[in-house]
Amino acid sequence: MSAETIIGIDVSRDWLDGFCLPGKQRFRLQNSPDGYARLLETLQSMPDGLKVGFEATGGQEWALWRVLISMGINAVQLPPAQIKAFAFSMGKRAKTDQIDAELIARFMVVRP
């Protein structure tokens, strides 16, 4: 696994569920301007080279993406079909926001 910091975020209407690699920390923030501010505070303390990935969700991710890009953070929208196929290949059948966030982060490690 690479030494860079990678964060997978599962975006829903109300929540941002995240998983950080390599430290394996989880977080949950509101999907709101206040939640974005808290996320940015956390991200600013992380090393350069940070990557943030999240699935395209039909528009719920756009506000987060704009905030991250405006702060110069490498933010990537990922096709849900690729994450689903990756989950299947990893033997993950359960589907929760926390599991999805971890899968997104791990996907970004193997498919930078």
C-alpha positions as CSV (number, residue, x, y, z in Angstrom):
1,M,0.0,0.0,0.0
2,S,1.3,3.5,-0.7
3,A,2.3,5.9,2.0
4,E,0.0,8.7,0.8
5,T,-3.1,9.6,2.7
6,I,-6.3,8.5,1.0
7,I,-9.8,9.2,2.2
8,G,-12.9,7.5,0.9
9,I,-16.2,9.2,1.6
10,D,-19.7,7.8,1.2
11,V,-22.0,10.7,0.5
12,S,-25.6,10.5,1.4
13,R,-28.3,13.2,1.7
14,D,-27.6,13.8,5.4
15,W,-24.1,12.4,6.1
16,L,-20.5,12.1,5.0
17,D,-19.1,8.8,6.2
18,G,-15.3,8.6,5.7
19,F,-12.5,6.2,6.0
20,C,-8.8,7.2,6.0
21,L,-5.8,5.2,4.9
22,P,-3.3,4.3,6.0
23,G,-4.5,4.9,9.5
24,K,-7.9,3.2,9.2
25,Q,-9.7,6.1,11.0
26,R,-13.5,6.5,10.4
27,F,-15.5,9.6,10.7
28,R,-19.1,10.8,10.2
29,L,-20.0,14.4,9.5
30,Q,-23.1,16.1,8.4
31,N,-23.5,16.7,4.7
32,S,-23.8,20.4,5.2
33,P,-21.7,23.6,5.1
34,D,-20.8,23.0,8.8
35,G,-19.8,19.4,8.1
36,Y,-17.6,20.6,5.2
37,A,-15.9,23.1,7.4
38,R,-15.1,20.4,10.0
39,L,-13.8,18.1,7.2
40,L,-11.6,20.9,5.9
41,E,-10.2,21.5,9.4
42,T,-9.3,17.9,9.6
43,L,-7.8,17.7,6.0
44,Q,-5.6,20.7,6.6
45,S,-3.7,18.9,9.3
46,M,-2.9,16.0,6.9
47,P,0.2,15.7,4.7
48,D,0.5,17.0,1.2
49,G,-0.5,14.5,-1.5
50,L,-3.9,13.8,0.1
51,K,-6.5,12.2,-2.2
52,V,-10.2,12.2,-1.5
53,G,-12.6,10.0,-3.4
54,F,-16.4,9.5,-3.4
55,E,-19.0,7.9,-5.6
56,A,-21.1,10.0,-8.0
57,T,-24.5,9.9,-6.3
58,G,-26.7,11.8,-8.7
59,G,-25.9,15.3,-7.4
60,Q,-25.5,14.9,-3.6
61,E,-21.8,15.0,-4.0
62,W,-21.4,18.2,-5.9
63,A,-21.3,20.7,-3.0
64,L,-18.6,18.6,-1.3
65,W,-16.6,18.3,-4.6
66,R,-16.8,22.1,-5.1
67,V,-15.6,22.8,-1.6
68,L,-12.7,20.4,-1.8
69,I,-11.6,21.6,-5.2
70,S,-11.7,25.2,-4.1
71,M,-9.3,24.4,-1.3
72,G,-6.9,22.7,-3.8
73,I,-7.6,19.2,-2.5
74,N,-7.3,16.3,-5.0
75,A,-10.9,15.2,-5.1
76,V,-12.1,12.4,-7.4
77,Q,-15.7,11.3,-8.3
78,L,-15.8,7.6,-8.9
79,P,-18.3,5.6,-11.0
80,P,-20.5,3.6,-8.7
81,A,-20.4,0.6,-11.0
82,Q,-16.6,0.3,-10.5
83,I,-17.0,0.5,-6.7
84,K,-19.7,-2.2,-6.8
85,A,-17.5,-4.5,-9.0
86,F,-14.5,-3.9,-6.6
87,A,-16.7,-4.7,-3.6
88,F,-17.8,-8.0,-5.3
89,S,-14.1,-8.8,-6.0
90,M,-13.3,-8.3,-2.4
91,G,-16.1,-10.5,-1.2
92,K,-18.0,-7.7,0.4
93,R,-21.7,-8.4,0.2
94,A,-22.9,-6.2,3.1
95,K,-23.6,-2.6,2.2
96,T,-23.4,0.1,4.8
97,D,-22.2,3.7,4.5
98,Q,-19.1,2.8,6.6
99,I,-18.3,-0.2,4.5
100,D,-18.8,1.8,1.3
101,A,-16.4,4.5,2.6
102,E,-13.7,1.9,3.3
103,L,-14.2,0.3,-0.1
104,I,-13.9,3.6,-1.9
105,A,-10.6,4.3,0.0
106,R,-9.2,0.8,-0.8
107,F,-10.3,1.1,-4.4
108,M,-8.3,4.3,-4.7
109,V,-5.2,2.5,-3.5
110,V,-5.4,-0.2,-6.2
111,R,-6.7,2.1,-8.9
112,P,-5.0,5.5,-8.4
